[in-house]
Every structure is written in C-alpha cells, then in structure tokens.
C-alpha cells in the first residue's frame, strides 16, 4: 500500500476517496516513524465528489470517522489547505444538529475537515424554526445528503429539563426537552440524579427532534424522494464512540 501511494498518487487517491465515502485527499505528507505513510487530507469536498455520494455512503463515512477518532488515529488534516480550498465555495455532505456541550464537538468526534459538514449547535440538540430553516438551507439549497441529530451522554440540558431548572430564556428551551421524559419507558428511578435515566431521555429526545425535523415540508419531501436521509446518533463521553441509529 505504501509503495502504491508513493508511486501512483492519483489511482491511490481514487481508491481512498471511495473507501472513505468522499473524504478528499490531495497531498502526501511523506513518511513518519516506523515507515508508515502520513496522508494529509488537504482539500474540502468538491461538488462532483459530494454529488456522487449516496446518503448511506455519507453516513458510512461519518461512522468511519468516529472509529478513527475513538481509536486515536484521526486523519492528518491540513486545515489551512482546506480553508483555502473552500474559501470561494462549499459542498458539505452532511448537516449535523448537535448539542453545544464543549465535550461534544461534532467535527472532531467524526474526524471531519473544513467544508465537509454544516453544524448547528444548541443546548439539548433541539429543533426550532431557526434550526429548521438552517437545515432546509443545508439540504435544499446547498445539497447536503444527510441530516444527523447527535445527542450525547450526561447531557446537562436533558438533566436540567428533568430537574425542572428555571433560568431566564433557558426555561423555555428546557421545556422543549420535557416531552422526551414522558415518552421514555424506564422502570427505575426517573430523576436527574440517575445517569442511566438521563441518557435514556437524551436518546428519546434525539428521536423526537428527528420527528420535529420531518415536519418541515421541504425536508420531508427530500427524504421521501430519497435525496436525503435523516438519522440520529448518541455520542458516549466515556470512550468517545458514537452509536448511530442506522
């Protein structure tokens, strides 16, 4: 594999592009200790590369990115090159709706580069009119193939909703999470002091957010037509693994 990459970069690039479900490779960074080639992911997705991908291929690419992340083997990104490559246009393949928690940065968790993903972050990864408008732009106008709603374990917003926290504008936000409590089937202690219940509610909340997104006529139509896929996931703060719903 090492000799093939060094002697014939373009065929290797195409093979790796296919295997990574669209992660673009434009540079070889030479050799690192132990004789392993260090591949620099130096460009953002092009329109042609993005448009050739199916929603399932995009999801598989996200899964592989998380596998690299929690194994401690992320891609060697050249962020400055990616910045330059995307400064006049962007063609992300996915729109991610995730929580604002500082421990759950979606692009890092999924080993994604600049120009590869839209990301709306809000406490509790809820959907409101502004979020829906952003997702409609990402998919209907900008061509993203997947909407991923990603919750996470030990979510403070979910715990706050369970504990009936009231604090300014946060109160209204947490009220949007509370329906997930009622719809979560759980037989043990149903309170914010039980981390297992908090995580169960967080997972239900992801599912309800997906339901809310599908209320958008635009996004629902795109999904029915097979042009996009809307799915969910839960990120585990311990260990760093993302459990995808599909």
Secondary structure, 3 states (H helix, E strand, C coil): CHHHHHHCHHHHHHHHHHHCCCCCCCEEEEECCCCCEEEEECCCCCHHHHHHCCHHHHHHHHHHHHHHHHCCCCCEECHHHHHHHCCCCCCCCEEEEECCCCCCCHHHHCCCCCCCEEEEECHHHCCCHHHHHHHHHHHHHCCCCEEEEEEECCCHHHHHHHCCCCCCCHHHHHHHHHHHHHHCCCCCCCCCCCHHHHHHHHHHHHHHHHHHHCCCHHHHHHHHCCCCEEEEEEECCCCCCEEECC
